[in-house]
């Protein structure tokens, strides 16, 4: 029966349902596919920026904005779920 308590989180929006602007989603997908978030990091912002043909500062800004959106939503969802337990 203990595993049934975890069912309260089923109602949560999946991270894939969080809308990001296209530029941020493209940047995030490129970073993930290039291994930027893998330990050890497999690429650099400079390399990803070159692949996307954008300045490094633009890529960095887009990633920070996307990360902020996703992290804030995660925390909000986590806090909401705790009240259901």
Contact map, one row per residue, 1 for C-alpha under 8 A:
1111100000000000000000000000000000000000000000000000000000000000000000000000000000000
1111110000000000000000000000000000000000000000000000000000000000000000000000000000000
1111111000000000000000000000000000000000000000000000000000000000000000000000000000000
1111111000000000000000000000000000000000000000000000000000000000000000000000000000000
1111111100000000000000000000000000000000000000000000000000000000000000000000000000001
0111111111000000000000000000000000000000000000000000000000000000000000000000000000000
0011111111000000000000000000000000000000000000000000000000000000000000000000000000000
0000111111100000000000000000000000000000000000000000000000000000000000000000000010011
0000011111110000000000000000000000000000000000000000000000000000000000000000000010000
0000011111110000000000000000000000000000000000000000000000000000000000000000000000000
0000000111111000000000000000000000000000000000000000000000000000000000000000000000000
0000000011111100000000000000000000000000000000000000000000000000000000000000100000000
0000000000111111110000000000000000000000000000000000000000000000000000000000000000000
0000000000011111110000000000000000000000000000000000000000000000000000000000000000000
0000000000001111110000000000000000000000000000000000000000000000000001000100000000000
0000000000001111111000000000000000000000000000000000000000000000000000000000000000000
0000000000001111111000000000000000000000000000000000000000000000000000000000000000000
0000000000001111111100000000000000000000000000000000000000000000000001000000000000000
0000000000000001111110000000000000000000000000000000000000000000000000000000000000000
0000000000000000011111011000000000000000000000000000000000000000010010000000000000000
0000000000000000001111111000000000000000000000000000000000000000000000000000000000000
0000000000000000000111111100000000000000000000000000000000000000000000000000000000000
0000000000000000000011111110000000000000000000000000000000000100000000000000000000000
0000000000000000000111111111000000000000000000000000000000000110110000000000000000000
0000000000000000000111111111100000000000000000000000000000000000010000000000000000000
0000000000000000000001111111110000000000000000000000000000000000000000000000000000000
0000000000000000000000111111111000000000000000000001000000100110000000000000000000000
0000000000000000000000011111111100000000000000000000000000000110010000000000000000000
0000000000000000000000001111111110000000000000000000000000000000000000000000000000000
0000000000000000000000000111111111000000000000010000000000000000000000000000000000000
0000000000000000000000000011111111111000000000010000000000000000000000000000000000000
0000000000000000000000000001111111111100000000000000000000000000000000000000000000000
0000000000000000000000000000111111110000000000000000000000000000000000000000000000000
0000000000000000000000000000011111110000011000010000000000000000000000000000000000000
0000000000000000000000000000001111111100111000000000000000000000000000000000000000000
0000000000000000000000000000001111111100111110000000000000000000000000000000000000000
0000000000000000000000000000001100111110100000000000000000000000000000000000000000000
0000000000000000000000000000000100111111110000000000000000000000000000000000000000000
0000000000000000000000000000000000001111110000000000000000000000000000000000000000000
0000000000000000000000000000000000000111110000000000000000000000000000000000000000000
0000000000000000000000000000000000111111111100000000000000000000000000000000000000000
0000000000000000000000000000000001110111111100000000000000000000000000000000000000000
0000000000000000000000000000000001110000111110110000000000000000000000000000000000000
0000000000000000000000000000000000010000111111110000000000000000000000000000000000000
0000000000000000000000000000000000010000001111111000000100110000000000000000000000000
0000000000000000000000000000000000000000000111111100000100000000000000000000000000000
0000000000000000000000000000000000000000001111111110000000000000000000000000000000000
0000000000000000000000000000011001000000001111111111000000100000000000000000000000000
0000000000000000000000000000000000000000000011111111111100100000000000000000000000000
0000000000000000000000000000000000000000000001111111111100000000000000000000000000000
0000000000000000000000000000000000000000000000111111100000000000000000000000000000000
0000000000000000000000000010000000000000000000011111110000000000000000000000000000000
0000000000000000000000000000000000000000000000001111111000000000000000000000000000000
0000000000000000000000000000000000000000000000001101111101100000000000000000000000000
0000000000000000000000000000000000000000000000001100111111100000000000000000000000000
0000000000000000000000000000000000000000000011001100011111110000000000000000000000000
0000000000000000000000000000000000000000000000000000001111111000000000000000000000000
0000000000000000000000000000000000000000000000000000011111111100000000000000000000000
0000000000000000000000000010000000000000000010011000011111111110000000000000000000000
0000000000000000000000000000000000000000000010000000000111111111000000000000000000000
0000000000000000000000000000000000000000000000000000000011111111100000000000000000000
0000000000000000000000110011000000000000000000000000000001111111110000000000000000000
0000000000000000000000010011000000000000000000000000000000111111111000000000000000000
0000000000000000000000000000000000000000000000000000000000011111111100000000000000000
0000000000000000000000010000000000000000000000000000000000001111111110000000000000000
0000000000000000000100011001000000000000000000000000000000000111111111000000000000000
0000000000000000000000000000000000000000000000000000000000000011111111100000000000000
0000000000000000000000000000000000000000000000000000000000000001111111110000000000000
0000000000000000000100000000000000000000000000000000000000000000111111111000000000000
0000000000000010010000000000000000000000000000000000000000000000011111111100000000000
0000000000000000000000000000000000000000000000000000000000000000001111111110000000000
0000000000000000000000000000000000000000000000000000000000000000000111111111000000000
0000000000000000000000000000000000000000000000000000000000000000000011111111100000000
0000000000000010000000000000000000000000000000000000000000000000000001111111110000000
0000000000000000000000000000000000000000000000000000000000000000000000111111111000000
0000000000000000000000000000000000000000000000000000000000000000000000011111111100000
0000000000010000000000000000000000000000000000000000000000000000000000001111111110000
0000000000000000000000000000000000000000000000000000000000000000000000000111111111000
0000000000000000000000000000000000000000000000000000000000000000000000000011111111100
0000000000000000000000000000000000000000000000000000000000000000000000000001111111110
0000000110000000000000000000000000000000000000000000000000000000000000000000111111111
0000000000000000000000000000000000000000000000000000000000000000000000000000011111111
0000000000000000000000000000000000000000000000000000000000000000000000000000001111111
0000000100000000000000000000000000000000000000000000000000000000000000000000000111111
0000100100000000000000000000000000000000000000000000000000000000000000000000000011111
